[in-house]
Amino acid sequence: MIVTVMLVFGFRMARKAPGGDGGVTSGLKGQAAPDFALQSLDGQTIHLSDFHGKAVALNFWATWCEPCKIETPWFVDLQKQYGPDGFQVVGVSADEGESKDDVAKFTKSMGVNYPILLGKEDVINAYGGVQFLPETVYINRDGKVVEKVFGLKGKGEIEDYIKKSLGGSPVAQVQK
């Protein structure tokens, strides 16, 4: 029952999102994605700029988030499928109060095959804050935000965003 209420609330909030576009907001769209330095589960400092030249799905999630548990296996599959084409999923844990070990245990149980970073409030705020989870920012190979999407989307929709991100900058796609 609680999960149903959370999903319905998340869906309603997505529909009321700025821009009224069902969960896609354009506040960052077309702009350079803010760089950051976050610690990975293995203790390395990772910057967004480390992935320059790749399309990135920057996925904000949490261990307690039921919709996140649904989409994580999809991101695992899509990383396998599109990784060779220059695509990279980067997970950012938005867990508060969970230990690094708890996050690592969760990601291992989900078979995560992409970097997981421990989120910080300043990084989350740089991306416009997280209204609810999951939230994914799709970034093209040029480092520009293609889309910012929140709430659970279908695997096909996620794949469409990935393809859009792999296509390059939005300007390059305009026909003259």
C-alpha positions in Angstrom: 0.0 0.0 0.0 2.8 2.4 0.9 4.6 1.7 -2.3 1.5 2.4 -4.3 1.0 5.7 -2.5 4.6 6.6 -3.2 4.3 5.7 -6.9 1.1 7.7 -7.3 2.6 10.7 -5.5 5.7 10.5 -7.6 3.7 10.4 -10.8 1.5 13.3 -9.7 4.6 15.4 -8.8 6.2 14.6 -12.1 3.1 15.8 -13.9 3.2 19.1 -11.9 6.9 19.6 -12.6 8.1 22.9 -14.0 7.3 23.0 -17.7 4.3 20.6 -17.2 6.0 18.0 -19.4 5.4 14.8 -17.3 8.7 14.7 -15.5 11.1 16.3 -18.0 12.4 19.8 -17.1 14.4 22.0 -19.3 16.2 24.2 -16.6 19.6 22.7 -17.5 18.7 21.5 -21.0 21.3 22.6 -23.6 23.7 23.8 -20.9 27.0 22.4 -19.8 26.5 19.8 -17.1 28.1 20.9 -13.9 31.3 19.1 -13.1 31.8 17.6 -9.7 34.2 15.5 -7.6 32.6 12.6 -5.7 33.9 9.5 -4.0 33.2 6.1 -5.6 32.5 3.0 -3.6 36.1 1.9 -4.1 37.4 5.2 -2.7 38.4 6.9 -5.9 37.6 10.5 -6.6 35.5 10.7 -9.8 34.8 13.8 -11.8 32.0 14.1 -14.4 34.7 15.4 -16.7 36.4 12.0 -16.5 33.7 10.8 -18.9 34.2 13.6 -21.5 33.5 12.3 -25.0 30.9 9.8 -23.7 27.2 10.1 -23.4 26.3 9.8 -19.7 23.2 9.0 -17.7 23.7 10.6 -14.3 21.2 8.6 -12.2 20.3 9.9 -8.7 18.9 7.1 -6.7 18.6 5.6 -3.1 18.6 2.1 -1.6 15.1 2.7 -0.1 13.6 3.9 -3.4 11.3 1.3 -4.8 11.1 2.8 -8.4 14.9 2.9 -8.3 15.0 -0.9 -7.6 12.8 -1.3 -10.7 15.0 0.7 -13.1 18.5 -0.4 -11.8 18.4 -3.7 -13.7 17.4 -1.8 -16.8 20.4 0.5 -16.5 22.6 -2.6 -16.0 21.3 -4.1 -19.3 21.5 -0.7 -21.1 25.1 -0.2 -19.9 26.0 -3.6 -21.4 24.2 -2.8 -24.6 25.3 0.8 -25.2 28.6 0.9 -23.3 30.6 -0.2 -26.4 29.0 2.8 -28.3 30.4 5.3 -25.8 27.6 5.4 -23.2 28.2 5.4 -19.5 25.7 5.1 -16.6 27.0 6.9 -13.4 24.9 6.2 -10.3 24.8 8.8 -7.6 23.5 7.6 -4.2 21.2 10.1 -2.6 21.0 8.0 0.6 21.2 9.9 3.8 22.2 7.9 6.9 23.1 4.8 4.9 26.7 3.7 5.2 29.0 3.2 2.3 28.9 -0.5 3.0 25.1 -0.6 2.8 25.2 1.1 -0.6 27.9 -1.3 -1.8 25.8 -4.3 -0.6 22.7 -3.0 -2.4 24.6 -2.4 -5.6 26.2 -5.8 -5.5 22.9 -7.5 -5.0 21.5 -5.6 -8.0 24.5 -6.7 -10.2 25.4 -3.0 -10.9 28.1 -2.8 -13.6 28.7 0.9 -13.6 30.3 3.4 -11.2 28.4 4.3 -8.0 29.3 7.6 -6.4 28.3 8.8 -2.9 26.2 11.9 -3.4 26.7 15.3 -1.7 24.2 18.0 -1.2 26.2 20.6 -3.2 26.3 18.3 -6.3 22.6 17.5 -6.0 21.9 21.2 -5.8 24.1 22.0 -8.8 21.7 19.8 -10.8 18.6 21.7 -9.6 18.0 19.6 -6.5 16.2 16.2 -6.4 12.5 16.6 -6.0 12.0 12.9 -5.8 13.8 9.7 -6.9 14.8 8.4 -9.2 16.1 11.3 -11.2 18.3 11.0 -14.3 20.2 13.7 -16.2 21.2 12.6 -19.7 24.3 14.3 -21.0 25.7 14.1 -24.5 29.2 13.5 -25.6 29.9 17.3 -25.6 29.0 17.5 -21.9 25.7 19.3 -22.5 22.5 18.3 -20.7 20.1 16.7 -23.2 17.3 15.9 -20.7 16.6 15.9 -16.9 14.0 13.3 -16.1 12.5 12.4 -12.8 10.3 9.6 -11.7 10.2 6.0 -13.0 10.1 5.8 -16.8 9.8 2.7 -18.9 12.8 0.9 -20.2 12.0 2.0 -23.8 11.8 5.6 -22.8 15.2 5.4 -21.0 16.6 3.8 -24.1 15.3 6.7 -26.2 17.0 9.2 -23.9 20.3 7.2 -24.2 20.0 7.2 -28.0 19.4 11.0 -28.0 22.4 11.4 -25.7 24.6 9.4 -28.0 23.6 11.5 -31.0 25.7 14.4 -30.0 24.8 18.0 -29.2 21.3 19.2 -29.8 22.7 21.9 -32.1 24.4 19.3 -34.3 21.0 17.6 -34.8 19.3 20.7 -36.3 18.9 20.4 -40.0 19.6 23.5 -42.2 
